Amino acid sequence: MTRRKQDITLAQALRIVNRAAKKKEKELETKCRIENKKLIGNCYKYRNSFSGDESWWLYLQIIDYKSGCLVYNTVEKTTLGIEIEKQNKVVSTTVGFDSDYIPITEEEYFRETSKIIREMGLGGWHHEGIKRSNK
């Protein structure tokens, strides 16, 4: 076999491998997108702390899935004050959260976060422009 024939064979093999890898990547992206879209509206609570003895609940609701990222809101009352983060994004390579995130109902999420928001004098979620999901 000549050197030229080996190069063509190697190039063809690389194209085949590249096509197969792209196809598999697209399949995984589609599966991840489908599974993550199912998470929209799900609510969680997480025991948070600053690595000390005092801890509190962080409340999280997934509100969207865009461009490979889960979009979520969090509300927590820390030992330093109240933190509200709207439309955070996390790249999702795996579906779901680790076992430290406890699933809660949307009712519990809004009840507990509304208590925190009222402490700020905002009256509740309607002032933040956040709507309940259609679940």
N, C-alpha and C positions, 0 to 999 in steps of 0.2 A: 504494500500500500504506500502510495506516495505521501509526502508531507502535506500536500494540498488536500488530498482526499481525507486525511485524518482531521484536518482543521474543519472541513465542511461537516464531517460526522460529529465532531465535538460541538460545533455551533448548532447543529440541528438538535442534538441532545439537550443542550442548554435551553433552546427555545421550548422544547417539550416540557422540561422541568419547570421553566418559568411560567408557562401557560397553566400547568397543573397547580402550581403554588398560588397563582392569582385566582384561579377558580376556587380553591379551598379557602383562601382569604375572604373572598366575596361570600361564600356560603356561611362562614363563621360570623362575618359582619351582619348578614341578614338574620341569622339566628339570634345574635346578641341584640340587634335592634328590636326584633319581635318580642323577645323575652323582657327587655328593659322597658318597652312601651307598656307592658302589663303592670309595671311598678308605679306608673303615674297615678297619683292620688294616695298611694300608700303612706302611712305615717309610722314613725318609730320614736322611741325614747332611748336615750343613752346616758349611762351614769358617767358624768364628766367631773374633772377636778384639775387643780393645778399641781398635781403630784403630792398633795398634802392630805391631811385627815379629813378636811371638809369636802363634800361632794354635792352635786346637784344634778337635776335632770336637764339634758339638752333634748329639745323636741325638734323633730325633723319631718318635713313632708316633701315628697317628690312631686314636683309640679309639671315636669316636661322631660322630653328626651330630644336633644338637638345635636346634630353633627357629632355623634358618637359620645355625647356627654349626658349624664343625668343632671337635671337642673332641679335644685331643691331650696327650700327655705328652712332656716333654723331659728329657734328662739330659746334662750336660756337666761336664767337669773344666776349669775356667778357670785362669788364672794366679793367681787369688785364692782358689780353692777349688772345691768340688763344688757344683753346683746341680741340684736335681731339682724340676721343676715338674709337678704333676699336674693334669689336667683343666683346662688352659687352654682358652680359647675364642677363635676368630677368626671374624668374620663373613665368610662366603665369598660373594663376588659373582662370582668366576670359579672354575672348577674347576682344581685342581692347584696346584702350587707353581712358582715361577720356576726358571730353569735352575740356580740356585745350590744348590738342594736335590737331592741325588743319591739316587735310589732305591736302597735296600738290602734284603736279605732280612730276614725276621723273625728268622731264626737269627743273622745278623750283629748286628742290633739288640740282641737279648737277650745275646749273647756279650759285646759291647763295653760295654753298660750295666751288666751284672752285674759286670764288672771294676771299674768306677767305684764301684758300690754296695758291693762287698766292701771297697774301701778305706775306706769309712765304718764298717766293722764290722757291717754289717747282714746280710751273708751272701748276699744275692741278692734277686731280685724277689719271691719268695714272702713276704717280710716286709712288702712294700709293698701286698700285696693285689691286685697286677696279674696278670691272666691273659693267656695267649696268645690270639690270635684263633682263630676256627674255620676259618681259610683252609686 
